[in-house]
């Protein structure tokens, strides 16, 4: 296992996913072809104890359901991975609704580590995010085992629908539901001193996770746009690149590019959800020149904190508009992820993403750094955006879903 972890993602993920499918294949033969659904509790499974983006999103989903008045049983998925050989993972309760807030490969683990008697009586909902226009075949095949599939954006829903159609599973497209990530938390308090940020300059933040593909998150574009905007370091502004899961190769490449730039720093400290919220609230501008997003939770969190958002237009972050932020124009290019998780995708003309215009981004940065009034001009609309998206999570909206039929009254 330690050797597997050292492999690049482009080799590691196909090995892991292929291995899981091979282990699951003889078990799937015995999986029930029809369900005997019964009423029971609402169980939400996710990576609740981890700082991963999918873990944070799972916690937000459980929080939103509780805020709407549902009794939620939280079930951590990570221990299930220990039960791949013996299928002895245990789900709490019986019947009811099982919402698995994890992507298709992890759903496969959840189903194959719990004996079918534990889940055949439950109404099953998946919550997935995918970041290219065509979801992989494994993802399409796994929809068969769900009654509903929630996605954070219309972009992801269409990617999954395209994947289903490519596998001849058009009839399953009706199971897709768009449920934007809920953000119920009040705006966090800033703490510039905690993160070494100056009270006297414009602080800009860009986030990326190496495991989510540096090519997709595209920190290089944030750096290049910054250097275009400020060819000479300015005492009036600084850029912080917050990296997660940073590997030595990416760190070396980043360090070389920002060498001799005291106005650009790399922050790789592991932060809790609370500290990430404080960091976001402590800056003036959030910069995300990504090539694709399934949703763009960081953008929404920045809006909630009253931070000006400069980000690539399109893909899943369709809530970003000229009235609440600063969309950066982009052109469509063929997907190219040489070392990340998307490198395993077969070449397909449908697999494209966005290339942000760096001159446009640089011009926006120059204007915002020079004008604090402009940075605050869209704050009211930005802060109203989470509440607008949260309407899908109101009790009235949730009660319209079929899953309510299988909950204890």
N, C-alpha and C positions, 0 to 999 in steps of 0.2 A: 504493500500500500504506500509506503514512503517513497518508493521508486516511481509509482504512478503519479504522486503529487508533484514530483519534480519535472514531469513531462510538460511541454507547452500545451496550452488549452486545445490547439488544433489537433493534437494527437490524443490528449487525455479524454476529452468529452466523447468523441466517437467510441473509444474503448469502453468507457463507463456505460454509455447509453446502449451500445451493442451488447455488452455483458448483461445489463439489466433485462433487456428484451429476451436474451437467450435463456436466462434463469426463469423469467416469467412465462415463457411460451408453454411449457408443459402444465403449469398451474392454470393458465387461462382456459385450457380445455375444460377444466372443472368449474370454472366460474359460471354463475347462474345466467342462463340466457333470458330469463324473465325475473322480475322482482316481486316480492311479497311485501309491499310497503306497509309500515305500521306507524302509528303515532308514537312520539317520544320527545326527547330533548333536542336542543340545538347545540351541536358540537362544532366548534371552529378549530381546525388543525392548521398549524403554521410553525414557523421557526421563531417562536416567541422570545427566546432567550438569546438571540443573536443580533449583531449590529448590521447584518446584511440588509440591503434595501427591501428585499422580499419579506424579511422579518419585521421591519418597521411597518411595512404596508399591512401585514397580517394583524399586527397589534391595532392599527388604525381601523381596520375592518371590524374587529371584535369590539372596539370601543364604540364605534358608530352604531352597531346593532344594540349594544347595551344602552346607549343614549336614547335610542328609539323605544326602549322598554322591553327588549327581549332578554331573557335569561340565557346567558352564553356559557357553555362549558369550554374552557380553553385546553387544547390538547397539543402538546409539543411533538412535532414530527421528527426531530433529530434522533431521539432514542429508537425510532422504528428502524433506522438503518442498521442497527445491531442485529435485527431479527430477519434480515434477508435470508439467511440459511434455514432458520427454524420456523418462520411464520408465527411467532409467539407474541407479536405485539398485541396490545390490548386497547380497545376503544371503550371509553366510559359510556354507560347507559345502554339502552336498547332502542331500536327504531328511531323515529324522528328524522332530523335533518343533519347531514354531515357536509359542512362546507370546508373544502380543502384549499387553503390559501397558499398554493404552491404550483409551479408549472408542471407540464405534462410528465417529464421524467420523474419528478418527485411524487406526482399522483400515482405513477406506476409503482413506486416503492411503497406508498401508503396502502394500495390495494393488495400487493403481493405479500406484504408482511403481516397483514391481518387476514385471518381465515375468512372465507366468504360468508360464513354464517354470521359474522359480526357486522357486515355492511350490506347484505342483500335486502334487509328490511328498512334501510335508510334512504331517504331522498337525498341524492348526492349532487353537490354543486362544486364546480371548480372555479378558481379565480386565477386567470393567467395573463401574462403580459409577454408580447413578442415584438421585436423591433425592426422587422423587415416586411415587405408587402406579401410574402408567401410563407406561411408557417410550414414546418417540416412534416414529413409523412408520419412520424411517431406521434406528433401532436394531434394530427387529424384522427389517427386510429384510436387514441385515448378518449376522444369525445364520446365514443360509443358507450362508455361506462358511466357517463354523467347524465343527469336529467336536465341540468342547466349549466351553462358556462358563462361566467361573468368576466368581462374585460374592462379595463379602465378607460378605454377610448374607442371611438368608432374606427380609428386606424387599425387597432389590434383586432377588432371584430371582423373587419374586412380581410385582414391577413389570414385569420383563422378560417373564414368562409372560403377564401381562395384555396387554402390548403385542403379543406374538405372537398371542394369541387374537383381538385386535382386527383383526389383519391376515389372519386365516384361516390362520395358520401354527402351529396347535396341535401338529402333529406334531413341531415343533422343540423343544418344551418339555423333552423328555427329554435335551437336550444341556446343561441347566443344572446346575451344581454349586456348592454353597456352600463357599467356602474363605475363612475369616476371615483378615484381614491378619495375617501372622506377625510377632511381635515377639520376636526372639531375643536382643536386646542386654541385657546386665546393667544394673541400675539405674545411671543416670548420677550423677556427683558434682555437688553444688550449688556455686554460686559467686555469692553474693548481691552481692558488691562489684562484679563484672563488669557487672551489670545495674542498679546503683543501687538495690538493694533493702535495706531496713533489717533488721538482725538483731534489732531490738527490737519489731517489730510483726508482725501477721499479714498476709502478702502474698497477694493474690488475683490470678489471671491469667485473662484471657479472650482467645481467639484468633479472628481471622476474616480471610478473604481476600476482597477486593472482587470478584475474578474468579469466586468461588464463590457470589456473590449476597449482598450485605449483608442483604437481606430474609430469606434462609434462615438465614444464620449469626446474624443478629439481635443485633448488639452493643448496639442500643438497649435491648433487654430487660435485658441485663446492667447497663447504666447505671441504668435505672429501678429495678431491684431493689435495686441498691446505694444509691440515693438514698432508697428506702423504708426500707431497713435502717438507714441512717445519715443522717438528715436534716441533721445537723450533722456536719462532718468530725471524725473521731475520730483521735486520735494512736495508737490501738491497731491500726488497719487501713488498708490502701491497696489500690487496684485498679489494675492495669496492663492496658490494652487493647493487645494486640499485633496490628497490622494489616499485611497483605501487599497488594501491588499497590494501594496507597492512591491514589485519585484526588482532585483538588482539591475536588470537590463533597462527597464523603463526609467528607473531612478537615474542611472548613468546618462541616458539620453536627455532627460529633462535637465539634469544638473549642467550638462555641457551647453545646452541651449540658453540657459539663464545665467551662465557664468558672467561675472563682471556687471551684473544688473542688480544693484542693491535694492531696487524698487520691486523686485519679483522674488518671492520666496516659495519654497516647497514645504508644506506641512503634512506630515504623515502620521501624526499622533492619532491613536485610536480614541474616538470620542463616543460617549454615550448619546442616546437620543436627546437628552436634556442639554448636553454641551453642544451638540450639533445645532439645536434650536438657538442657543445663545450666540454661537458663532455667526449664524445666518443673520440674526437680529443686530449684530455688531458691525455689519458692513453697510456700505452705501449703495453698492451695485452688485448684482449677481450676474455673472457672465457664463453663458453656456452655448458654445458654438459646436454643439453636437451634430452628428450626421443623421441620427435618428433617435427618437424616443418613443417608447410605448405609451408613455403618459407625460413624464417630466415632473415628478413629485417635487424635486428641488425647486423648480420654477414656482410651483404653487406655494411652497413653504416660504419662499422669498417674498411673494406677494402678501402672504399672511403677516409677515413681519414688517411690511411697509418698505421693502427694499426694491429699488428700481431693477427691472429684469431686462437684460439684453440677451436675446437668444435666437437661435435659428428658427425660422418660420416653418410651419407644416409638421408632418408626421403626427405623433400622438399628442403633442402639446398644442392642440387646436384651441385651447382656452386663452392662449396668448394672442392679444390683439393690439392694434395701435392705441386703443383707449386705456389699456391697463399695463402696457409695457412697450418694449422696443423690439419688434420682430426684425430679424436680419434676413434680407433676401438671400435665396439660395438657388442653385441650379441642380437638376437631377443628374446623378452620375451612377455608373455601374458599381454595385457593392464590391468592395475590396477590403478584406480583413485578413491580412496574411498570417497573423499569429493568434488571433482571438477566437472566440466561440463560434463566430459566423464563418470561419474558414472552412468548416466541414460541409457547408451548404454546396450542393451541386450547382454548377454554373447555370444560370437561368436568366433570360432577359428581364424577367419580372422582378428580380432581386436588385433593387436600386435603393439609394438613399440620397441625402442632400449634401451639397457642398456649399457651405456658407460663404458669402462674399466678404472677404476680409477688409476691403476698403470701406465698405458700408459699416461694418462693425467698428473699425478704427474711428471713423467719423463720429459715430454715436458716442463712443467712449470719450473722445475729445470734448464734445459738446456737454456731456453730463459732468465730466470732471470740472469743467470751467464754470458750470452754472448749477449751484445747489438748489436754486428754485425750480429748475427744470427737473431735477431728480425727484422732487417731491410733488410734482404737478399731477401725477397719475396715481398717487398713493390711495386716494379714496376708492377709485375703481378697482385697483389691485386688491385691496383688502376686502372688497365686496365679492371677489371672484370665488373664494372657497365656499362662502355661504350659498352662492348660486349653484355650484356643483353639488353641494350637500343636500339639495332638495331631493335627489334620488334616494337619499337615506332617511328621509322623514318616515315616521310611522305610517302615514297615509300612503306614501308611495310603496313602502315595503309590503304593506298588507295586500297590495294588488298582485303579489307574486304567488305562484302556485305552491311554493314550499310551505306556506302557512297551514295548508291542509294536513300536514304531517307532524305538526307540533302539538305537544300536550296543551290542552286548553286550560 
